[in-house]
Amino acid sequence: MEHAWDYSIVWKETLNLLRGVLSEQEFRLWFFEVDYYDGSEETLRIRVPSSFVRDQIKQRYQRLIEDKFYELLGRKLLLDFVVEKRSLAQERPVSSSSPQREIPKERPPHPQLRRDYTFENFVIGENNAFAANAALAIAKNPGTAYNPCLIYGGVGLGKTHLLQSIGNSVYGEFQNLKVVYVTAEEFTNEFIASIQNKETHKFKTKYRNVDVLLIDDIHFFMNKTETQEELFHTFNALYDANKQMVFTCDRPVSELKNISHRLRSRFERGLNVDLQPPSFETRYAILKKKIEQKPIHIPDEVITFIAEHVTTNVRDLEAALTKLIAYAELVHRDITIDIAKSQLKDMFTTTKQTNITIDLIQKVVADYFGITQSDLRNKKRTRTVVFPRQIAMYIARELTEYSTTEIGEYFGGRDHTTVMYAIQKIESKMRTDPTLDTIIAQLIREVQEGTK
C-alpha cells in the first residue's frame, strides 16, 4: 500500500512565496480557486476548477512552483493536478464588495448565450492572451475590475466567443446576478420598437437593471444618434451602480466614425484590448482542439497544411475543417494530404484578409521606419515622416475598403486629394525603384499576419 504524504503545509508556504513574485491580480486570477489535494513521495497534487485553469498553470507557473518546492524541501517534488470543482464547505468567503458567489445549481441554459462559447473551448495564443486573461478576470469578479472593457479586432478572431464566455461563466457561478447579452443591432431594434410602441420605460428598466451587460459589435451604433444617446444614459446608470459592461468592436474606438464624443469617451474609460490574427502555433492548436470534438481522424500533416495556408482568422480555419470533415463523411474516405490540397484549393485562393485596421497598418509601418504612430497622424512634413506616411496610406488603400476621404481622417484629418497624391506618388516610385516594391510587399505581409 502506497504511503500517504501530507504536503499541505508545503503548498501553503508555496502560495506565500508565489504572492511575493506575482501581482495580487495575477495571483487571484489563477490561484483563488486552487486547493491542496494530496501527495505521494515524489508528487504534490492540487485541485483546480477546470481544465482551462490547469493548462494555464502548467504552461505559466509549473516550473516556478516546482522550484519553490525545491527551496522549501531541498529535494525535487513534482506538481500534478486534479480537475474538480470545490464543494460548498471548501468555498472561500469573499469580501462584501464582491458579488456573492454561490455553488452552481442546475440552471436552464441562458437564452441569449451559446453553450459552447466557454473559456474551456477558447484556445489562447500570443495574439489573444491579454484579452482572454482580462475576460477571465472579469468573469471571476464582475463589476470590480476592468469596467468597462472593450474587446476589438477583425471578424472571426473570437470576440463573440470571449464575450459570451464571460456571460456563461458569470451565469453559472453567480446565481444572483442578471446577465444580458445583445448585439448592437438587436439593442437598436429594441429601442426603435420601444419608441414606436410608447414603451421606452420598459426598455430602460430592462437594460438599466442588469448586473452584467454584454453588447456585441458596437460599430453598428455609428450614425444612430438617438440610440447612442440612450446607450450613453444606460452606460452611466450601470457604471454608477458598479455593474459590469463589456463591449466588442471590429476596430479601435478611435476609428469609429459618427459616434458622439461623450459616448466614445465612455468606451475608452476602461480597459481596451485587441485580438490579432492567430500565429501558426495558435492556428494549429485551434484545429487540434476542434478535431478532438469530432469523431474523425485527421493526420498531423493535414492539420499543419491547413494552419500554414489559412492565416486570416478562426472562422476560416473552422470553415476549412468543416469542409474536409463533410467530404470524408459523404464519400466515406479517410482524409489525406492530397485530398486536403484538392478540396481546399479554392478556399486558399479566395480567402481574403478581412480583419485589417488602419491602426495596425500604421503600427507596422511606424515600427519599420523607426517612428511613432503619432508621427504618421500629425502635421510633420519632414522626409523621414512624409515618405512612411505615404506608404501607410497606399497600403491602407490596398488592404482595406476605406475611401480616400476616410483614410485621410485617420492620418490627421487630411483631405482625400492628399491621400490620392500619396498613392500616386508611391505607385510612381514603385515603377522606377524595385527595392520599394520589395519593402511594401514585406510590410503588406506583416500587416496580413498581424505581427511585426
N, C-alpha and C positions, 0 to 999 in steps of 0.2 A: 504493500500500500504506500502511495507516494506521501511523503511528509509535507504537511501544510506549513507554509511560511507566511508570517504576518508582516507585510511591508507597509502597513497603513501609516506608521509614523514617518517612514521614508518618503511616502507620497506627499504627506502633509508638508514636510520640510522642503521637498522639491518644489511644491507650489509656492512656498515662501521665496525660494530662490528665483523662480520664474517671475514673480512680481517685481523683483529687483532689476530685471533686464527687459521686461516688456512694459509698454504703456498700459495704464489702467483699462483703457478702452479695448485694447487688443487682448489683454488678459481676460476680461469679462466676456468678450466676444467668443473666445474659443474654449475657455475652461470653466465658465459659470455652471454648466450642466454636466461636468465631468466628475466622477467619483472613483475612489479606490474600489476594486472588485475583489481580487485575491492574488495569491502569489505562489510560486514554486521556487526551488533553489536558484534558478537562473532567470526567472521571468517575473515581472510585476504586471498585473493586468488591471486596466482601468475600464470603467463603464462609460460609454459615450452614447448620446441620444439618437444618433443617426449615422448611416454610412458616410454621409457628406462630411460630418464633423470628424469622423475617424480618418477619412482620406486627407482632410486638411491638416490635422495634427500630425499625421505620418509624414506628409510632404514638408511641412513647415518646421516642426518642432521636435521630431523624434530623436534626431541626433543630439540636439541641445539637451533634451530631457535625460537621455542615457548618459551624457557627460556629467550631468548633475548627480545622477545615481552614483557614478564613479567617485565624484567628490565626496559624497556622503559615506559610502561604504568602503571605498578603497579597492573595489573589485568590479568587474563587468556585470551589469544586470540589464536584461533586455526588456523593452516595453512591448506589451501586447494589448489587444483591445477586445471588449465585449460590447456589441451594439444592443442597447437595451434602454428603454425609457425608464426614468426613475419612478418609483412608487410614490404614493401620496405621503407616506411617512418620511421619505427621503427628500421631498421638495423643500428647498431652502426658502426662508422668508424673504420677501422683497420689501424695499423701502416704501413708505406710504406715498411717495411721489411717483412711483412706478405703477403701471396698470396691474391689476390683480391677476396673477397667473393661476389658472385652475387646471386640474388634471383633465385632459381631453375626454369628453364623453362622446358617445355615438351620436353624431350630428348628420343631418342630411347634407349633401353637397351644396356648396354655395351656388346660388342660381346664376351668378354672373361670372364665375371663375371656372376655368378648365382644370379638371382634377390632375392632369398630367403635367401641369405647369408648377413644378415644385423645385426647391433648391437641390434636392437629391438628383433630379434629372437635368440639372444645368451643369455643363462642363466648363470649368474655369481654366482660363489660359492667361497669358500676359496681356492680351487685348481687352479682357473684361474683368480682371481680378479686383481692381479698385471698385468698380460698380457693383460686382457681386458681393464683396465684403460689406460695402455700405448698405446694400439691400438686406443682407442678413442681420446686420446690427440694428437696422430699423425694425425688422420683424421681431427681434428679441425684446426691444424696448420701444414700442411705438409712441411717438409724441414726446420723447425725452431727448433725442439727439437727431441731428441731420434733418431738421424740419424747417422748411420743406426740402424735398430732394427732387432734382430733375435729372433724368437719365436720357441722354441723347445719342444719336447715331443713325446710320443709314438703315434701309429696310433689311429685314431678315437677320439682324445681328443679335436678337434676343431681348429687346426692350420689353416687349409684352410678356415674355416668359418671366423675366425678373419681376416686373410689376405684379403679375398675378401670383408669383411665388410668395411675395410679401403678403398678399391678401390671403392666400391659402394657409400660410404659416400662422398669421395672426388669428384667422378664423378658427383654426384648430386648437391653438394654445390659449387664447384669451376668450373664454366663453361669454364674458360680459361686454365685449366690445363690438360695435356695429361697423361692419366693413362694407364699403360701396365701391365697386369698380364700374367705370363707364368710359366709353370712348368720347372724345371731344364732339364728334358728330352727334352721338346719342344725347349728350348733355345739351347741345344746341337745339336739337329737335324737340326735346322735352320742354325746354324753356319757351320755344315758339308756341308749342301746343298749350302751355300754361297761360300764355298771353291770350291766345285765341279763345280759350275756354274760361277765361277770367278766374284762373286758379293759381295765380302766381304765389299765393300764400302756401299752398301745398308744396310747390316746387321748393320754395325757400325752406320750409320745415324739413323736407326730405334731406336736402344737402347741407343744411347748417346744423344738423343734429346727429352727425355721424362721428365716429371716433377715428376712422381711417378712410380717407378719400383718395382713390386711385383714378387718375384721369389719363387716358392713353391718347397720344397724337395731338398735342395742344397746338401744333401748327395749323390745325383746322380752324382755330379761332381767328386767324388772320382775316381782316376786313369785316368781322362780325362785331360791330361796335356795341350793340346792346347786350349781346351775350358776354362780351368781355367785361362790361360794367357789372353784370350780375355775378360773374365769377370773381371779380375784384372784391365785392362785398362778402361773398361766400368765403373767400380766402381769409379776409380779415376776421370774420366771425370764428372760423376754425383755428386760426393762428392764435388769437387772443385766448381761446379756450384750451390751448396746448394739444390740439388734435393733429394727428399725423396726416400730411399730404405728400403724395408722390406723383410726379408727372413724367410723361415721356414725350420726346420730340424728335423729329428727323434731322435736326440741325441745332447748333448752339443758339441760345436765346438771342445773342447779338445779331444773328442772321434772320430773325423773324421780322417780316415786314407788316406794316399796318397793325401793330399791336400797341396799345396805349402805353405811354412811358411808365405810368404808375403800376400797371399790371406786369410789365416787363421787369420792373424793379422787384416785384414780389417773387417772381420766378428766380431771380438772381440772388435773392436774400439768403437762401440756404445753400445746400451742397449741390453743385453741378458736376456730374460725372459722365464721361463719354465711353462709348463702345466702338472699337475699331474692328476692321475685318480680322478674322482669326488667323493666326500663324499656321504653318504646316502642321506643327505638333498638335495644336489645338484642333485643327480640322480632322486629323487622324483620330484623336481621342473622341471627338464627337461622333464620328462614324462608328467606332468600336462600341460606344455606348448605345447607339441606336440599334446596331446589329444584335447586341445582347438581348434585346427585347423582341427579336424576331426568330421564328422557328426555321432558320435557314443558315447555311454555312457560306461565308464569303471569304475567299483566300486573302491573306495579308497583302499580296501583291496587287490585288484589285483595290483594296482599301487605300493603299499607297497611291495607286494610279488616280483614283478619284480625288484624294487630298491634294495631289500635285496639280491637278488641272482645274478644279473648282475652287477659286481663290476669293470669291466675292463675299458670300455670307452663308449662314447656317441653312437658310431656306433653300438655297440652290443645292447645298450638299444633300439635304433631305430629298429633294426632287430627283437627284441623280440616283440615290439609293433606292427610292421607291420604284423608279423605272426598271432598275435591274431586278429587284425582287419580283415585280409584276411579270417581267419576262420569264424568269425562272419558273414561277408558279404556273403560268399559262402554257408554256411549251414543254414543261417537265424536263428541264435541263439544268445541270449544275452551272454555276456562274464561273467563267474563266476569264483570263485577262483579254483574250481575243474577243469574247462576247462583250465584255465591258467596253472595249475600244469601238466596236461596231455599233452598239446600242447608244452610246453616249456621245458619239462624234458630233451630232447636230447640236447637242446641248453645249458642248465645249465651244463651238464656233459662234453660237448665238448668245451665250451668257455675257451680259454686259455689267459693268460696274455701276451700281445704282445708289451707292451709299457714300459718294464723294461730296464733301463740303468744301466751300471756298476757304474756310478756316484751315482745313487740312492741307489744301494746296499752298496756302500762304506759309504754313509751318514748314513744309518740306522745302519750299524754295528759299525761305529765310535761313533755315539751317544750312542749306547747301552753300549759300553765298556768305555766311557768317554775319548776317544782320538780324534784326528783330522783326517780328510781325508788325510791330508799331511803325517801323520804318516804311514798310510797304503801304501803310494806310495813311501816313501823314503827308505833309506838303513838301518834303525834301526833294530836291531836283538834282542832287549830285549824281555823277556817273555810277557810283557804287550802289546807289539805290534805284535809280531810274531803270537801268537795264534789268535787274531782277524783277522789278515791278512789272515791266512789260512782259517778261517771260511768264510771270504768275497770271497775268491777265490772259495771255494766249492759252495757257493750259486750262484755265477756268472755262474759256470759251470752247475748248476742245472736249473737255470731260464732263461738263455739266450742261443743263438745259437753260441756264440763266441767260437772259438777254444782256446785250451790252450795257443797257441802262442799269440793270440790276447789278451787274459785275462792277460797274463804276461806283455804285453806292458802297460796296464792300471795300473799296480802295480809297477811302477818304472822301466819298461823295463826288467823285469825278464824273463828268458827263459822258454820254455814250460816244461822242466823237473822239474823246481822248482814248477810250478803250479801243475803238476801231483803228485809230492811228497806231496804237501799241501792237495790235495784232498784225497789221500790215507791215510794220517795221520788223517784227520777228520773222514773219514769212519771207520777207525780202532777204534778211540776213541768212536764213537757213539755205536759201538757194545758192549763196556765194561762200558760205562758211560751213563745211561739213562737220566741223567739231561742234558747232552749235546744235546741229541736228542730233548728234550723239548725246549731248548734255540734256536736251529736252526729252529725248527718249528715256534716258535714265531717270529723270525727275518724274515723268509720267508713270514709269514702272513703280517707283517708290510711293507715289500717291495711290496707285491702284492696289498696292499691297498694304497701304495704310501704315507703313513703318519707315523708319529712317535708319 
